[in-house]
Amino acid sequence: MKAAEADILLVPGFTGAGPAHWLSRWQKGMKTARGVDLPNWDAPDLPAWTDTLVKAVNTSGRPVVLVAHSLGVLAAAHAAAQFNEGRVAGAFMVAAPSAEWVLMQPDIDPAFAAVPALPLPFTGMLVASRNDEACKFDHAEKIAGSWAVELVDAGDAGHINTASGHGPWPEGALRFARFLGSLKPSGA
């Protein structure tokens, strides 16, 4: 699949993605990419986030490729069963947080911590770091296994965000391009 054949929906995590974050940079650099404006970035509510994401996916005119970071990954996993069948061609997911991390954040709806443990109904890739403070690598392995998605070891990359030095994140852009190229249009 080519980027021009898809609606690329960018799903930031807790507190959103500032202008230096790789998600914001990708949005500027890809004509078919747009950010999903999730409500209340600083106090995420699972039903509000999933409803917004489901609407964005189900009203897209082309096959959707999700690009999600951190809590946005969990929002996508929670919303997956509500997407119209075949609408999502794939999901490129980065730095999924653990349930334990979610429960330690007083401003995040604890319902996010009930991480779905079923295979996702679309092709997926989960990029995880060996020293992510929000999720231990062995936990990311379990998540990827339960979702039946490919796990990519990003090495010692922190939370793969601006704070860990991943503003531009060229390695991620290359990995995403390969992932996108491996997808077949879903016939949305």
C-alpha positions as CSV (number, residue, x, y, z in Angstrom):
1,M,0.0,0.0,0.0
2,K,1.2,3.5,-0.7
3,A,0.5,6.5,1.6
4,A,-1.6,8.1,-1.1
5,E,-4.0,5.1,-1.0
6,A,-4.7,5.4,2.7
7,D,-6.1,7.8,5.3
8,I,-3.2,7.7,7.9
9,L,-4.7,8.6,11.3
10,L,-2.2,9.7,13.9
11,V,-3.2,8.9,17.5
12,P,-1.1,10.6,20.1
13,G,-1.0,9.6,23.7
14,F,-1.4,11.3,27.1
15,T,-1.0,15.1,26.9
16,G,-0.9,14.9,23.0
17,A,2.1,15.4,20.7
18,G,3.8,18.7,20.7
19,P,5.3,20.3,17.5
20,A,8.7,18.6,18.0
21,H,7.2,15.1,18.5
22,W,7.7,12.7,15.6
23,L,3.9,12.3,15.2
24,S,3.5,16.0,14.6
25,R,6.4,16.0,12.2
26,W,5.0,13.0,10.3
27,Q,1.6,14.8,10.0
28,K,3.3,17.8,8.3
29,G,5.3,15.5,6.0
30,M,2.5,13.1,4.8
31,K,-0.3,14.5,2.7
32,T,-2.8,11.8,3.7
33,A,-2.0,11.9,7.4
34,R,-4.1,13.7,9.9
35,G,-4.1,13.8,13.7
36,V,-7.1,12.5,15.6
37,D,-8.2,15.2,17.9
38,L,-8.9,13.2,21.1
39,P,-10.8,15.1,23.8
40,N,-9.1,16.2,27.0
41,W,-5.5,15.3,26.4
42,D,-4.6,16.0,30.1
43,A,-7.3,13.8,31.6
44,P,-8.0,11.0,29.1
45,D,-11.4,9.3,29.3
46,L,-11.5,5.9,27.6
47,P,-15.1,6.1,26.3
48,A,-14.6,9.6,24.9
49,W,-11.3,8.6,23.3
50,T,-12.6,5.4,21.7
51,D,-15.8,7.1,20.5
52,T,-13.7,9.8,18.8
53,L,-11.3,7.3,17.3
54,V,-14.2,5.0,16.0
55,K,-15.9,8.0,14.4
56,A,-12.6,9.1,12.7
57,V,-12.0,5.5,11.4
58,N,-15.5,4.7,10.3
59,T,-16.0,8.0,8.4
60,S,-12.7,7.8,6.5
61,G,-13.1,7.6,2.7
62,R,-10.1,5.3,2.1
63,P,-8.6,2.3,4.0
64,V,-7.2,3.5,7.3
65,V,-3.7,3.0,8.6
66,L,-3.4,3.9,12.3
67,V,-0.2,5.3,13.7
68,A,-0.5,5.4,17.5
69,H,1.9,6.3,20.3
70,S,1.7,5.4,24.0
71,L,-1.8,5.8,25.4
72,G,-3.1,6.2,21.8
73,V,-2.0,2.6,21.3
74,L,-4.3,1.4,24.1
75,A,-7.1,3.6,22.8
76,A,-6.8,1.9,19.3
77,A,-6.8,-1.5,20.9
78,H,-9.9,-0.8,22.9
79,A,-11.6,0.7,19.9
80,A,-10.6,-2.0,17.4
81,A,-13.8,-4.2,17.8
82,Q,-15.9,-1.2,17.0
83,F,-14.3,-0.3,13.7
84,N,-16.3,-1.2,10.6
85,E,-15.1,-4.5,9.2
86,G,-12.1,-4.2,6.9
87,R,-11.9,-0.4,7.4
88,V,-8.4,-0.6,9.1
89,A,-5.7,-2.0,6.9
90,G,-3.1,-1.8,9.6
91,A,-1.8,-0.2,12.8
92,F,1.8,1.0,13.5
93,M,1.9,1.2,17.3
94,V,4.7,2.7,19.3
95,A,5.6,2.5,23.0
96,A,2.3,1.0,24.4
97,P,2.2,1.6,28.1
98,S,1.6,-1.2,30.6
99,A,-1.6,-1.4,32.7
100,E,0.6,-0.8,35.8
101,W,1.9,2.5,34.4
102,V,-1.7,3.6,33.5
103,L,-2.9,2.9,37.0
104,M,-0.1,5.0,38.4
105,Q,-1.3,8.1,36.5
106,P,-4.0,9.8,38.5
107,D,-5.3,11.8,35.5
108,I,-5.8,8.9,33.2
109,D,-9.1,6.9,33.3
110,P,-8.1,3.6,34.9
111,A,-10.3,1.8,32.3
112,F,-7.4,2.1,29.9
113,A,-5.6,-0.4,32.1
114,A,-7.9,-3.3,31.1
115,V,-5.8,-3.9,28.0
116,P,-7.6,-6.1,25.5
117,A,-5.9,-9.5,25.2
118,L,-7.5,-10.7,21.9
119,P,-5.9,-10.6,18.5
120,L,-6.4,-7.3,16.7
121,P,-8.7,-7.6,13.6
122,F,-6.0,-6.0,11.3
123,T,-2.3,-6.3,10.6
124,G,-0.2,-4.6,13.3
125,M,3.3,-3.8,14.4
126,L,4.3,-2.8,17.9
127,V,7.6,-1.0,18.4
128,A,8.9,-1.3,21.9
129,S,12.0,-0.1,23.8
130,R,14.1,-2.0,26.2
131,N,14.2,0.9,28.7
132,D,10.8,2.4,28.4
133,E,9.7,3.7,31.8
134,A,6.0,3.2,30.8
135,C,6.4,-0.5,29.8
136,K,9.0,-3.2,30.4
137,F,10.0,-5.0,27.3
138,D,8.8,-8.4,28.4
139,H,5.4,-6.9,29.0
140,A,5.4,-5.4,25.5
141,E,6.2,-9.0,24.2
142,K,3.1,-10.3,26.0
143,I,1.0,-7.5,24.5
144,A,2.3,-8.1,21.0
145,G,1.6,-11.9,21.4
146,S,-1.9,-11.4,22.7
147,W,-2.7,-9.0,19.9
148,A,-1.0,-11.2,17.3
149,V,1.1,-8.4,15.9
150,E,4.8,-8.2,15.0
151,L,7.1,-6.9,17.8
152,V,10.0,-4.6,16.9
153,D,12.8,-4.2,19.4
154,A,13.8,-0.5,19.3
155,G,16.7,-1.1,21.7
156,D,17.3,1.4,24.5
157,A,15.0,4.1,23.1
158,G,13.2,5.3,26.2
159,H,9.5,6.1,25.6
160,I,10.2,6.9,21.9
161,N,9.1,10.5,22.3
162,T,10.7,14.0,22.3
163,A,12.0,13.6,25.8
164,S,14.0,10.5,24.8
165,G,15.5,12.3,21.8
166,H,13.0,11.0,19.2
167,G,11.7,14.3,17.7
168,P,12.4,13.5,14.0
169,W,12.9,9.7,14.5
170,P,14.1,8.8,11.0
171,E,14.5,5.1,12.0
172,G,10.8,5.1,12.8
173,A,9.8,6.7,9.5
174,L,11.8,4.0,7.6
175,R,10.2,1.3,9.6
176,F,6.7,2.8,9.0
177,A,7.4,3.0,5.3
178,R,8.3,-0.7,5.2
179,F,5.2,-1.5,7.2
180,L,3.0,0.5,5.0
181,G,4.5,-1.2,1.9
182,S,3.6,-4.6,3.3
183,L,-0.1,-3.7,3.6
184,K,-2.8,-4.5,1.1
185,P,-5.7,-2.1,0.6
186,S,-8.6,-3.4,2.7
187,G,-11.3,-2.4,0.3
188,A,-12.9,0.2,2.5
